[in-house]
């Protein structure tokens, strides 16, 4: 079999995206939203990115069962067999494990990229080159690979990866020494200045047998259940029914905590492409086109008077007048309007929770 046909991609698209409320809703979370006015959602952009690298028949979307119709709506060319339905929100480790066992039934030699559906990639060509290089590496080496980006500033919202000595590297892939999740600013500054730390992109690459062997060691209960289901139930529908019965018992944990930070065979590839995780409104602002005063308009007929550095989203036929605002988010949807500082990330959880408690889930 041609090695290219051994390459698979699993796009993780099951999150809720609560930080982007009210544009991201329970019924249409952020991965299904066109935040940049490109006519394509984050999921559609991610799919197209990997379709340049991976055979389309080998691209799988892992999503919550509630969102399967949204996936089919946005990716109508994708066969239903390439959508994995997660019956519960259980974090990325269970969904990753489900995908690995599923792919092994399709191709026991598969090399897999696990990719979030909510990232910005600035250099698509370099990204493709890095992914091909990583896939070729895990096909030859018994290791798990994550992709790190050299930090440009002390960012406190990203995880950091510390690499080991050059002597431990294998063909340019660095042995990982430590992981640090979302450090305080002073630690982030020290990390950046040291030159030993990289931003953790959440992109993972591995051979299917390597990851299943690793999971068997680190997540034995979950692995044994999946192993039994996939060995005993060759029929896809029966397999899905058996999986649904036990999925609720799986731990609610990320693949980072469950596997990557505990395994001994983890290496890092330095990503050479521009990258950002889309985690808050200020990220949308940073990567959107701006007018001369730094304002971003994603919809509506907006008139600014003495305004700068604002992000405005409204219905296309709505007129919006703003005066004397600087650094604000104005987000107008069908039944919710939010006006606040666009970089007040922690407040969005408070806003969303307060609305749900006082006014009900219909606004979620």
RORO-988489 format. One record per residue (C-alpha): chain; x, y, z; residue number from 1; residue in one letter. Coordinates in steps of 0.5 Angstrom, whole numbers, plus 500, padded with zeros to 3 digits. Layout:
BEGIN
+----+------+-------+-----+-----+----+
! ch ! east ! north !  up !   i ! aa !
+----+------+-------+-----+-----+----+
!  A !    X !     Y !   Z ! NUM !  A !
...
+----+------+-------+-----+-----+----+
This chain:
BEGIN
+----+------+-------+-----+-----+----+
! ch ! east ! north !  up !   i ! aa !
+----+------+-------+-----+-----+----+
!  A !  500 !   500 ! 500 !   1 !  X !
!  A !  503 !   507 ! 498 !   2 !  X !
!  A !  505 !   510 ! 505 !   3 !  X !
!  A !  500 !   516 ! 503 !   4 !  X !
!  A !  494 !   512 ! 504 !   5 !  X !
!  A !  497 !   510 ! 511 !   6 !  X !
!  A !  496 !   517 ! 513 !   7 !  X !
!  A !  490 !   519 ! 517 !   8 !  X !
!  A !  487 !   525 ! 520 !   9 !  X !
!  A !  482 !   526 ! 526 !  10 !  X !
!  A !  479 !   533 ! 527 !  11 !  X !
!  A !  477 !   534 ! 534 !  12 !  X !
!  A !  470 !   538 ! 533 !  13 !  X !
!  A !  466 !   536 ! 539 !  14 !  X !
!  A !  467 !   542 ! 544 !  15 !  X !
!  A !  462 !   547 ! 546 !  16 !  X !
!  A !  466 !   554 ! 545 !  17 !  X !
!  A !  463 !   557 ! 551 !  18 !  X !
!  A !  468 !   563 ! 551 !  19 !  X !
!  A !  465 !   565 ! 545 !  20 !  X !
!  A !  458 !   566 ! 547 !  21 !  X !
!  A !  453 !   569 ! 544 !  22 !  X !
!  A !  456 !   568 ! 537 !  23 !  X !
!  A !  458 !   560 ! 539 !  24 !  X !
!  A !  451 !   557 ! 542 !  25 !  X !
!  A !  450 !   550 ! 545 !  26 !  X !
!  A !  446 !   548 ! 538 !  27 !  X !
!  A !  452 !   551 ! 534 !  28 !  X !
!  A !  459 !   552 ! 537 !  29 !  X !
!  A !  465 !   556 ! 535 !  30 !  X !
!  A !  468 !   550 ! 530 !  31 !  X !
!  A !  461 !   551 ! 526 !  32 !  X !
!  A !  462 !   559 ! 526 !  33 !  X !
!  A !  465 !   563 ! 521 !  34 !  X !
!  A !  469 !   568 ! 525 !  35 !  X !
!  A !  473 !   572 ! 520 !  36 !  X !
!  A !  468 !   573 ! 514 !  37 !  X !
!  A !  471 !   568 ! 510 !  38 !  X !
!  A !  465 !   564 ! 508 !  39 !  X !
!  A !  468 !   558 ! 512 !  40 !  X !
!  A !  467 !   556 ! 519 !  41 !  X !
!  A !  473 !   554 ! 523 !  42 !  X !
!  A !  471 !   547 ! 522 !  43 !  X !
!  A !  471 !   548 ! 514 !  44 !  X !
!  A !  478 !   551 ! 514 !  45 !  X !
!  A !  481 !   546 ! 518 !  46 !  X !
!  A !  478 !   540 ! 513 !  47 !  X !
!  A !  481 !   544 ! 507 !  48 !  X !
!  A !  487 !   545 ! 510 !  49 !  X !
!  A !  488 !   537 ! 511 !  50 !  X !
!  A !  485 !   535 ! 505 !  51 !  X !
!  A !  491 !   538 ! 502 !  52 !  X !
!  A !  495 !   533 ! 506 !  53 !  X !
!  A !  491 !   527 ! 507 !  54 !  X !
!  A !  487 !   523 ! 502 !  55 !  X !
!  A !  480 !   525 ! 503 !  56 !  X !
!  A !  477 !   518 ! 505 !  57 !  X !
!  A !  482 !   518 ! 511 !  58 !  X !
!  A !  480 !   525 ! 514 !  59 !  X !
!  A !  475 !   523 ! 520 !  60 !  X !
!  A !  471 !   528 ! 524 !  61 !  X !
!  A !  470 !   526 ! 531 !  62 !  X !
!  A !  464 !   530 ! 534 !  63 !  X !
!  A !  459 !   530 ! 539 !  64 !  X !
!  A !  453 !   526 ! 537 !  65 !  X !
!  A !  449 !   533 ! 537 !  66 !  X !
!  A !  453 !   536 ! 532 !  67 !  X !
!  A !  453 !   530 ! 527 !  68 !  X !
!  A !  448 !   534 ! 523 !  69 !  X !
!  A !  452 !   540 ! 523 !  70 !  X !
!  A !  458 !   537 ! 520 !  71 !  X !
!  A !  454 !   534 ! 515 !  72 !  X !
!  A !  451 !   541 ! 513 !  73 !  X !
!  A !  458 !   544 ! 513 !  74 !  X !
!  A !  462 !   538 ! 510 !  75 !  X !
!  A !  456 !   535 ! 505 !  76 !  X !
!  A !  462 !   531 ! 501 !  77 !  X !
!  A !  464 !   528 ! 507 !  78 !  X !
!  A !  461 !   520 ! 508 !  79 !  X !
!  A !  457 !   519 ! 514 !  80 !  X !
!  A !  462 !   513 ! 515 !  81 !  X !
!  A !  467 !   519 ! 517 !  82 !  X !
!  A !  464 !   522 ! 522 !  83 !  X !
!  A !  465 !   519 ! 529 !  84 !  X !
!  A !  459 !   520 ! 534 !  85 !  X !
!  A !  461 !   522 ! 541 !  86 !  X !
!  A !  455 !   520 ! 546 !  87 !  X !
!  A !  458 !   525 ! 551 !  88 !  X !
!  A !  463 !   530 ! 553 !  89 !  X !
!  A !  468 !   527 ! 556 !  90 !  X !
!  A !  475 !   531 ! 554 !  91 !  X !
!  A !  479 !   529 ! 548 !  92 !  X !
!  A !  482 !   523 ! 551 !  93 !  X !
!  A !  476 !   518 ! 550 !  94 !  X !
!  A !  475 !   521 ! 543 !  95 !  X !
!  A !  482 !   520 ! 541 !  96 !  X !
!  A !  482 !   513 ! 544 !  97 !  X !
!  A !  475 !   512 ! 540 !  98 !  X !
!  A !  478 !   514 ! 534 !  99 !  X !
!  A !  485 !   510 ! 534 ! 100 !  X !
!  A !  481 !   504 ! 535 ! 101 !  X !
!  A !  476 !   505 ! 529 ! 102 !  X !
!  A !  482 !   507 ! 525 ! 103 !  X !
!  A !  486 !   501 ! 526 ! 104 !  X !
!  A !  480 !   497 ! 524 ! 105 !  X !
!  A !  481 !   501 ! 517 ! 106 !  X !
!  A !  488 !   500 ! 517 ! 107 !  X !
!  A !  493 !   497 ! 522 ! 108 !  X !
!  A !  499 !   501 ! 519 ! 109 !  X !
!  A !  495 !   508 ! 520 ! 110 !  X !
!  A !  499 !   514 ! 522 ! 111 !  X !
!  A !  495 !   519 ! 525 ! 112 !  X !
!  A !  494 !   527 ! 526 ! 113 !  X !
!  A !  490 !   529 ! 531 ! 114 !  X !
!  A !  488 !   536 ! 530 ! 115 !  X !
!  A !  484 !   541 ! 534 ! 116 !  X !
!  A !  478 !   545 ! 529 ! 117 !  X !
!  A !  480 !   552 ! 532 ! 118 !  X !
!  A !  486 !   554 ! 530 ! 119 !  X !
!  A !  489 !   559 ! 525 ! 120 !  X !
!  A !  495 !   557 ! 521 ! 121 !  X !
!  A !  498 !   563 ! 517 ! 122 !  X !
!  A !  503 !   559 ! 513 ! 123 !  X !
!  A !  499 !   553 ! 510 ! 124 !  X !
!  A !  505 !   550 ! 505 ! 125 !  X !
!  A !  510 !   550 ! 511 ! 126 !  X !
!  A !  504 !   547 ! 515 ! 127 !  X !
!  A !  503 !   541 ! 510 ! 128 !  X !
!  A !  511 !   540 ! 510 ! 129 !  X !
!  A !  511 !   539 ! 517 ! 130 !  X !
!  A !  505 !   535 ! 518 ! 131 !  X !
!  A !  508 !   530 ! 512 ! 132 !  X !
!  A !  515 !   530 ! 516 ! 133 !  X !
!  A !  512 !   528 ! 522 ! 134 !  X !
!  A !  507 !   523 ! 519 ! 135 !  X !
!  A !  514 !   520 ! 516 ! 136 !  X !
!  A !  517 !   520 ! 522 ! 137 !  X !
!  A !  512 !   516 ! 527 ! 138 !  X !
!  A !  511 !   511 ! 521 ! 139 !  X !
!  A !  519 !   509 ! 522 ! 140 !  X !
!  A !  519 !   510 ! 530 ! 141 !  X !
!  A !  516 !   508 ! 536 ! 142 !  X !
!  A !  514 !   515 ! 539 ! 143 !  X !
!  A !  508 !   520 ! 540 ! 144 !  X !
!  A !  510 !   527 ! 537 ! 145 !  X !
!  A !  507 !   533 ! 539 ! 146 !  X !
!  A !  508 !   540 ! 535 ! 147 !  X !
!  A !  511 !   546 ! 539 ! 148 !  X !
!  A !  512 !   553 ! 536 ! 149 !  X !
!  A !  517 !   558 ! 538 ! 150 !  X !
!  A !  514 !   563 ! 543 ! 151 !  X !
!  A !  514 !   570 ! 541 ! 152 !  X !
!  A !  512 !   573 ! 547 ! 153 !  X !
!  A !  510 !   571 ! 554 ! 154 !  X !
!  A !  503 !   568 ! 553 ! 155 !  X !
!  A !  499 !   566 ! 559 ! 156 !  X !
!  A !  494 !   562 ! 556 ! 157 !  X !
!  A !  498 !   557 ! 552 ! 158 !  X !
!  A !  501 !   550 ! 555 ! 159 !  X !
!  A !  509 !   550 ! 555 ! 160 !  X !
!  A !  514 !   544 ! 553 ! 161 !  X !
!  A !  521 !   544 ! 555 ! 162 !  X !
!  A !  525 !   540 ! 550 ! 163 !  X !
!  A !  531 !   536 ! 553 ! 164 !  X !
!  A !  539 !   536 ! 550 ! 165 !  X !
!  A !  540 !   535 ! 543 ! 166 !  X !
!  A !  544 !   529 ! 544 ! 167 !  X !
!  A !  537 !   526 ! 546 ! 168 !  X !
!  A !  534 !   528 ! 539 ! 169 !  X !
!  A !  532 !   523 ! 534 ! 170 !  X !
!  A !  532 !   526 ! 527 ! 171 !  X !
!  A !  531 !   533 ! 529 ! 172 !  X !
!  A !  525 !   531 ! 533 ! 173 !  X !
!  A !  527 !   533 ! 541 ! 174 !  X !
!  A !  526 !   529 ! 547 ! 175 !  X !
!  A !  521 !   532 ! 551 ! 176 !  X !
!  A !  523 !   534 ! 558 ! 177 !  X !
!  A !  517 !   537 ! 562 ! 178 !  X !
!  A !  510 !   540 ! 560 ! 179 !  X !
!  A !  507 !   546 ! 564 ! 180 !  X !
!  A !  500 !   548 ! 563 ! 181 !  X !
!  A !  498 !   556 ! 563 ! 182 !  X !
!  A !  504 !   559 ! 567 ! 183 !  X !
!  A !  503 !   566 ! 571 ! 184 !  X !
!  A !  506 !   571 ! 567 ! 185 !  X !
!  A !  513 !   571 ! 570 ! 186 !  X !
!  A !  514 !   564 ! 569 ! 187 !  X !
!  A !  512 !   565 ! 562 ! 188 !  X !
!  A !  517 !   571 ! 561 ! 189 !  X !
!  A !  523 !   566 ! 564 ! 190 !  X !
!  A !  520 !   561 ! 559 ! 191 !  X !
!  A !  521 !   565 ! 553 ! 192 !  X !
!  A !  528 !   568 ! 555 ! 193 !  X !
!  A !  531 !   561 ! 556 ! 194 !  X !
!  A !  530 !   559 ! 549 ! 195 !  X !
!  A !  528 !   552 ! 552 ! 196 !  X !
!  A !  520 !   552 ! 552 ! 197 !  X !
!  A !  515 !   552 ! 546 ! 198 !  X !
!  A !  508 !   553 ! 546 ! 199 !  X !
!  A !  504 !   547 ! 546 ! 200 !  X !
!  A !  499 !   547 ! 539 ! 201 !  X !
!  A !  495 !   541 ! 541 ! 202 !  X !
!  A !  497 !   538 ! 535 ! 203 !  X !
!  A !  499 !   530 ! 536 ! 204 !  X !
!  A !  502 !   525 ! 531 ! 205 !  X !
!  A !  503 !   518 ! 532 ! 206 !  X !
!  A !  502 !   511 ! 529 ! 207 !  X !
!  A !  496 !   507 ! 531 ! 208 !  X !
!  A !  499 !   501 ! 534 ! 209 !  X !
!  A !  504 !   506 ! 538 ! 210 !  X !
!  A !  498 !   510 ! 541 ! 211 !  X !
!  A !  494 !   504 ! 543 ! 212 !  X !
!  A !  500 !   501 ! 546 ! 213 !  X !
!  A !  501 !   507 ! 550 ! 214 !  X !
!  A !  494 !   508 ! 552 ! 215 !  X !
!  A !  494 !   500 ! 554 ! 216 !  X !
!  A !  499 !   502 ! 559 ! 217 !  X !
!  A !  496 !   509 ! 562 ! 218 !  X !
!  A !  489 !   508 ! 561 ! 219 !  X !
!  A !  488 !   500 ! 562 ! 220 !  X !
!  A !  480 !   500 ! 564 ! 221 !  X !
!  A !  478 !   505 ! 558 ! 222 !  X !
!  A !  483 !   501 ! 553 ! 223 !  X !
!  A !  480 !   494 ! 555 ! 224 !  X !
!  A !  473 !   496 ! 554 ! 225 !  X !
!  A !  475 !   499 ! 547 ! 226 !  X !
!  A !  479 !   493 ! 545 ! 227 !  X !
!  A !  473 !   488 ! 547 ! 228 !  X !
!  A !  468 !   492 ! 543 ! 229 !  X !
!  A !  472 !   493 ! 537 ! 230 !  X !
!  A !  474 !   485 ! 537 ! 231 !  X !
!  A !  467 !   483 ! 539 ! 232 !  X !
!  A !  463 !   487 ! 534 ! 233 !  X !
!  A !  465 !   488 ! 527 ! 234 !  X !
!  A !  458 !   491 ! 525 ! 235 !  X !
!  A !  459 !   498 ! 526 ! 236 !  X !
!  A !  452 !   499 ! 528 ! 237 !  X !
!  A !  453 !   494 ! 534 ! 238 !  X !
!  A !  459 !   497 ! 536 ! 239 !  X !
!  A !  456 !   504 ! 536 ! 240 !  X !
!  A !  451 !   501 ! 541 ! 241 !  X !
!  A !  456 !   498 ! 545 ! 242 !  X !
!  A !  460 !   504 ! 545 ! 243 !  X !
!  A !  455 !   508 ! 548 ! 244 !  X !
!  A !  453 !   504 ! 553 ! 245 !  X !
!  A !  460 !   504 ! 556 ! 246 !  X !
!  A !  462 !   511 ! 554 ! 247 !  X !
!  A !  459 !   515 ! 560 ! 248 !  X !
!  A !  464 !   511 ! 565 ! 249 !  X !
!  A !  470 !   514 ! 561 ! 250 !  X !
!  A !  474 !   519 ! 565 ! 251 !  X !
!  A !  473 !   526 ! 563 ! 252 !  X !
!  A !  480 !   528 ! 561 ! 253 !  X !
!  A !  484 !   531 ! 556 ! 254 !  X !
!  A !  489 !   527 ! 552 ! 255 !  X !
!  A !  495 !   532 ! 554 ! 256 !  X !
!  A !  494 !   530 ! 562 ! 257 !  X !
!  A !  492 !   523 ! 560 ! 258 !  X !
!  A !  497 !   521 ! 555 ! 259 !  X !
!  A !  502 !   526 ! 553 ! 260 !  X !
!  A !  505 !   528 ! 560 ! 261 !  X !
!  A !  505 !   521 ! 562 ! 262 !  X !
!  A !  508 !   517 ! 557 ! 263 !  X !
!  A !  516 !   516 ! 556 ! 264 !  X !
!  A !  516 !   516 ! 549 ! 265 !  X !
!  A !  514 !   523 ! 547 ! 266 !  X !
!  A !  518 !   528 ! 542 ! 267 !  X !
!  A !  517 !   535 ! 539 ! 268 !  X !
!  A !  517 !   537 ! 532 ! 269 !  X !
!  A !  518 !   545 ! 532 ! 270 !  X !
!  A !  513 !   548 ! 528 ! 271 !  X !
!  A !  515 !   553 ! 522 ! 272 !  X !
!  A !  509 !   555 ! 521 ! 273 !  X !
!  A !  505 !   561 ! 524 ! 274 !  X !
!  A !  500 !   559 ! 529 ! 275 !  X !
!  A !  495 !   561 ! 534 ! 276 !  X !
!  A !  490 !   558 ! 538 ! 277 !  X !
!  A !  483 !   561 ! 538 ! 278 !  X !
!  A !  481 !   561 ! 545 ! 279 !  X !
!  A !  478 !   568 ! 546 ! 280 !  X !
!  A !  475 !   574 ! 542 ! 281 !  X !
!  A !  481 !   578 ! 542 ! 282 !  X !
!  A !  484 !   572 ! 538 ! 283 !  X !
!  A !  479 !   573 ! 533 ! 284 !  X !
!  A !  480 !   581 ! 533 ! 285 !  X !
!  A !  488 !   580 ! 532 ! 286 !  X !
!  A !  487 !   576 ! 526 ! 287 !  X !
!  A !  482 !   580 ! 522 ! 288 !  X !
!  A !  482 !   585 ! 517 ! 289 !  X !
!  A !  482 !   592 ! 521 ! 290 !  X !
!  A !  480 !   599 ! 518 ! 291 !  X !
!  A !  485 !   605 ! 519 ! 292 !  X !
!  A !  483 !   606 ! 526 ! 293 !  X !
!  A !  484 !   599 ! 528 ! 294 !  X !
!  A !  476 !   597 ! 528 ! 295 !  X !
!  A !  474 !   590 ! 525 ! 296 !  X !
!  A !  467 !   589 ! 522 ! 297 !  X !
!  A !  464 !   582 ! 522 ! 298 !  X !
!  A !  457 !   584 ! 519 ! 299 !  X !
!  A !  452 !   590 ! 519 ! 300 !  X !
!  A !  453 !   597 ! 517 ! 301 !  X !
!  A !  457 !   600 ! 522 ! 302 !  X !
!  A !  459 !   608 ! 523 ! 303 !  X !
!  A !  464 !   609 ! 528 ! 304 !  X !
!  A !  465 !   616 ! 531 ! 305 !  X !
!  A !  472 !   617 ! 535 ! 306 !  X !
!  A !  472 !   609 ! 536 ! 307 !  X !
!  A !  478 !   605 ! 535 ! 308 !  X !
!  A !  481 !   598 ! 536 ! 309 !  X !
!  A !  474 !   595 ! 537 ! 310 !  X !
!  A !  471 !   588 ! 534 ! 311 !  X !
!  A !  463 !   589 ! 532 ! 312 !  X !
!  A !  459 !   583 ! 529 ! 313 !  X !
!  A !  452 !   584 ! 527 ! 314 !  X !
!  A !  446 !   582 ! 522 ! 315 !  X !
!  A !  448 !   584 ! 515 ! 316 !  X !
!  A !  442 !   589 ! 515 ! 317 !  X !
!  A !  443 !   592 ! 521 ! 318 !  X !
!  A !  445 !   599 ! 522 ! 319 !  X !
!  A !  450 !   600 ! 528 ! 320 !  X !
!  A !  452 !   607 ! 531 ! 321 !  X !
!  A !  458 !   607 ! 536 ! 322 !  X !
!  A !  461 !   613 ! 539 ! 323 !  X !
!  A !  467 !   614 ! 543 ! 324 !  X !
!  A !  469 !   607 ! 544 ! 325 !  X !
!  A !  476 !   604 ! 544 ! 326 !  X !
!  A !  478 !   596 ! 545 ! 327 !  X !
!  A !  471 !   594 ! 546 ! 328 !  X !
!  A !  467 !   588 ! 543 ! 329 !  X !
!  A !  460 !   589 ! 540 ! 330 !  X !
!  A !  456 !   582 ! 539 ! 331 !  X !
!  A !  449 !   583 ! 537 ! 332 !  X !
!  A !  445 !   576 ! 535 ! 333 !  X !
!  A !  438 !   574 ! 534 ! 334 !  X !
!  A !  437 !   574 ! 542 ! 335 !  X !
!  A !  443 !   577 ! 545 ! 336 !  X !
!  A !  447 !   583 ! 545 ! 337 !  X !
!  A !  454 !   583 ! 549 ! 338 !  X !
!  A !  458 !   590 ! 549 ! 339 !  X !
!  A !  464 !   589 ! 553 ! 340 !  X !
!  A !  472 !   590 ! 553 ! 341 !  X !
!  A !  474 !   585 ! 548 ! 342 !  X !
!  A !  480 !   582 ! 552 ! 343 !  X !
!  A !  476 !   581 ! 559 ! 344 !  X !
!  A !  476 !   573 ! 557 ! 345 !  X !
!  A !  474 !   571 ! 564 ! 346 !  X !
!  A !  468 !   575 ! 564 ! 347 !  X !
!  A !  465 !   571 ! 559 ! 348 !  X !
!  A !  464 !   565 ! 563 ! 349 !  X !
!  A !  461 !   570 ! 568 ! 350 !  X !
!  A !  456 !   573 ! 563 ! 351 !  X !
!  A !  454 !   566 ! 560 ! 352 !  X !
!  A !  453 !   563 ! 567 ! 353 !  X !
!  A !  449 !   569 ! 569 ! 354 !  X !
!  A !  444 !   569 ! 563 ! 355 !  X !
!  A !  443 !   562 ! 564 ! 356 !  X !
!  A !  441 !   562 ! 571 ! 357 !  X !
!  A !  437 !   568 ! 570 ! 358 !  X !
!  A !  434 !   568 ! 564 ! 359 !  X !
!  A !  434 !   560 ! 562 ! 360 !  X !
!  A !  437 !   556 ! 557 ! 361 !  X !
!  A !  434 !   558 ! 551 ! 362 !  X !
!  A !  439 !   564 ! 551 ! 363 !  X !
!  A !  445 !   559 ! 551 ! 364 !  X !
+----+------+-------+-----+-----+----+
